[in-house]
Amino acid sequence: MAELIKLLSEVEEFKKEYFYRNSQAEENRQKDNQAANRAYLSNLHKKAIIIQKIWRGFTARARFRQMVKAAYFIMKMNFYEEMAVRIQRRWRGFFVRKNIHNFYARKSYLEGLSRKNKLVRRELDELEELQKRERDCLEMVKKQTAKVYQAHRLHHLISTKQCPGVFNSPFRPAPHEMELLLRQVKYHAPTRLAPRGRACLLSLPGPRASSFPGTLGSPWVKTTGTAFSSRPTLPPIASKKQQGLFREPGEVWEQRVHCPDLTSRLQTSYTHLEEAQNQLRQHMSIRLPAGKLGTGSMLHHLSHSSTYFTQPAFSKSFR
Amino acid sequence: MSQRQIIQVFEQYQKSRMQFVQTVADLAVRPQNIEILQSAGVLSMLRPLMLDVVPSIQQTAALAVGRLADHSDDLAEAVVKEDILPQLVHSLASQNRFYKKAAAFVLRAVAKHSPELSQAVVACGGIDALVLCLEEFDPGVKEAAAWALGYIARHNTLLSQSVVDAGAVPLLVLCLLEPEMALKRIAASTLSDISKHTPELAQTVVDNGAIAHLAQMILNPDAKLKRQVFSALSQISKHSVSLAEMVIEAEVLPAAVACLKDPDEYVRKNVTTLMRELVKHTPELSQVIVNCGGTAAVIDYLGDCSGNLRLPGIMMLGYVAAHSESLAMAVILSKGVPQLALCLSEEHEHHIKAATVWSIGQIGHHTPEHAKAVATSNLLIKLLELYMDASSSEDLQAKSKKALKSILQKCTYLPHLEPLLYDVPSNILKHVVCQFSKVLPHDSKARRLFVTSGGLKKVQEIEAEPGSPLQEHINAINSCFPEEIVRYYSPGYSEALLERLENYQPA
C-alpha cells in the first residue's frame, strides 16, 4: 500500500513535472523556434558567402588577367615606339644632314654669295665710275663750248703786233690761255655769230654724249674744227630766202650756177672772145696772179669753192 | 559820241580788269604778300572775275586764286566757303585747255592742305571733272589734273578710293606712256599716292598693268622720274606677299640694284625703301634679293649716305636677317655688321640708333657664330652703353636691352664677354654669368684664362641673393675650380690669412 501511495504520489509528482515541463516548453516555444530559424539562416549565409567568394575570385582573376594583358601590351608598344623613335632619329638626322643642313652645300652657297657680292660691288663701282666720267665729260664739253663762244665775243681783245692785248700782259712770262684761244678763233661779226654760237652750244653736247673722249684736248679741237669747216661751206647768200626743203641749199645753188655750163651746145661763153682779149691785156699790164680776179667765168667757179675764205692770195690782192 | 569812243570805254575797262588780275596773280607768287591781299578782300574781288566774258581774264583770275590757296590753308578754306569750287568744276568741263590747267591748279592748291578741304573738292564733283581732264589731248592739262588727283588721294583711304572709283587709274597708267617727262613723273607719283593706303587700292593699280610700265621706266635717265617710279613700286609692294612677288616678277631687280649708285640721293633712298618693302614679307623674297647682290649694294649705300637716308637700308638689313639664320649669315658675309657699327657711332638721332640696334639684334640672335660676328665688331659694349645711357629714349633703351639679351644668350666667345662682367646691371650680368657657367665646365683653356684675366675674382665679388638664378650660375662657375683657388679670390681672404698668422703659436 505504501508502495501504492508512493506510486500515486510519484504519479502526482510526475504529472506536476509534466505540466511544468509542458508549460515551460510552451513558454520557450517562440524562442526556440526563432533560434532554429536563425541557425538555418546563418547556415544559408555561410553558403552564400562561399558562392560569392568563389564568384568574386573568378571575376577578379579574369580582370587581373586582362590587366596583365593590357600592361604587357603597353609595355610592348612602348618598346616598339622607342625603337621606332630610334630609327626615325637616325633617319631624320641623316636626311637633314644630307639634304637640308648640308654643311658643304651651305659652305659653297656662302662662298658663292661672297663671290657674287664682290662681283656686284665691283660692277657697281665700275658703273659709278662710268657715270661720273660721263657727267664730267658733258660738263667739260659744256665749259669748252662756253669758252669758245666767249672767245668769239671777246675777239676784239686780241693783241696786235703793235699793242699787246689785255690777256697778253708784258709782265707775264707767257700769254694768258684766253689769248691763245683768241688767236685760234676767227673773228666774225657778232650779229651773225650770235645765233650760230648758240646753235653750237645746243647741238654739240648731243652727239658728243654717246662717245665721250677722255682727253681734255679733243672736244676743243673738234668744236673749233666744226666752227671753221661749217662756215665756208655755206653759200654767201644767207640773207636770201632759201629754196626748198627737199634739197640741200648748196646743191641748189650749184645747180643754179652751173646751169649754163652744163649745156652741150654752148661749150664756150658768148663773150669768150672779149674775155680772152681782156685777159691777155691784163697779163701784159700787171704780171700778178691776182689777174684772175677780173675774169668773169672764173669768179663763178670760185664762188662756191671751199677755199673761198681761206685763200691767202685773195687777201694779198687787197694790199 | 561816236561809236569809236563808246567802244574805247569798254576796251579801257577790259584792259584795267586784265591789269588788275595780272597784278594780283603776280603778287600772289610771294608768300609774304598773302596776308595783305587777304585783308584787302582779294577773293571776293576775284570771284566775279572768274566768270568774266574774256577767257584770258578768267584764266588769270583762276591762276591768282590757285596761288593764293596754295600758300595758306586759311585762304583755301575761304575759297571753299566762297563757293568758287562748283563753278570751277562746272567750267572745267567746258572751257579751253588753258583755263582747264588753271582750274586744275586751283583744285590742287585747295586739296593739298587737309583731308577736309579735299573732301570739299570731292563733294562738288571735282574728281569726275579731273578724270575727264585726264582724257584731254594736251599734256599740260593732263599733268595738272593728275597732280590734283594725287593731292586728293594722298590724304586718306576714303579719298583715294573715290579717286579710284572715278576711273582715274587706267588713265594715269596711260599717262605713264606719254613722251612728256613731267607728265610721267606726276602720273607715277599719283599712282604711288593712291596705292599707299590699302592692299585693295594697290591691287587696283596693279590690275591696270602699272607695274610693267613702271618697271620699264627704271632705265630712264631722268632722276626725278626714277624717284617717283621707285616710290610707287615700294608703295605697291609694301602691302602683301603677292604684290611684292608681282613687283619682283616684273624684273626690276638688277636695274634697281644698279640704281643704288645713282647720283641723285633720293633715287637711292627710294630704291632702298623698295628693297625693304620687298624683303620684309617672306624669306624667299629676301633670298631673291640677297642672291642678286642686293645686300652688298645696300651696305655700300649705307657707307655713302648719312642721316635719315640710312634708315631704310638699316631696316632692310634687319628684315633680311630676321628671316633665317642663313640669311643673317649672308648679311654678315656681305660685311653688314661693321657697316651697322659705323652707323651706330655716326648717327645721333635716337630713332635711327634704335633701328640699327634692332637690326644688330636680328643678326646676332640666331647662333653662336652670328653672335660672335656681332661681338667681334665690339658691338656688345656699345649696346650696353646705349642701354645704360640715361639720355637714350625709352624705345632705344628697350630695343638695346632686348638685342643685348638675345645676343648674350647665344654668345659663347668668352674674351668678348669678359668686359661685360664689370659695371653691368644685374639683369644683364645674369645672362653673362650664365654663359660663363655653360662654357667653363667644358673648356680647360678658357678656365685658365678666366682665372688669369681676373674674371674669377670679379665673379667672387658679385653679391647675389641666395637662391636667385645669378647665385646658381655663380655656384656652377665655382664648382669648375678647386676650392683653394675660389677661396683665394674671394674678397676678404687676405684678412683671414693675417688673422690665422696672428693666432698661430710657433711650437
Interface residues (C-beta under 8 A of the other chain):
Chain A: R106 Y109 L110 L113 S114 K116 N117 K118 L119 V120 R121 E123 L124 D125 L127 E128 Q131 R135
Chain B: V257 A258 L260 K261 P263 V290 N291 C292 G293 T295 A296 A297 D300 S326 M329 A330 L333 S334
